[in-house]
Amino acid sequence: MADDSAEHGLPKRDVVSQGAAVTNEQRETLRLRLNDRLEESSVPIGLREGIREYVVCRRPMGHFLTAVVCNDLKEAISRADEASRNHLYQIVFFFYNYAPSMCWGSPEKFKAWMSTEDDPPFVVE
């Protein structure tokens, strides 16, 4: 994974496991960290579980969040309720800063993320 965090002023993140089995303890730690980051990013409460479980367990999301991770602004806006539309910046901020880059950004990345059964990388900040 290329480290461009210094270029963007972001915290450095290291991938501890790439393709290796993630333990239940690591998965729970990741959930807790993502909860904190979702809250810090001001992502609406009603979207946090879907985003968190998408990242941790590759669980499918609704149409709005799928459009967001596929980088389809037109579809995201058309699918968003008022709260989601008003917090679109915060949602994208979260993905950009805290989600693994291989799980969002294009339809191809989304399909690849959802089609593999490998454990997601365990990211440590």
Buried (B, 14 or more C-beta within 10 A) or exposed (E): EEEEEEEEEBEEBEBEBEEEEBEEEBBEBBBEBBEEBBEEBEBBEEBBBBBBBBBBEBEEBEEBBBBBBBBBEEBBBEBBEEEBEEBBEBBBBBBBBBBBBBBBBEEEBBEEBBEEEEBBBBBBE
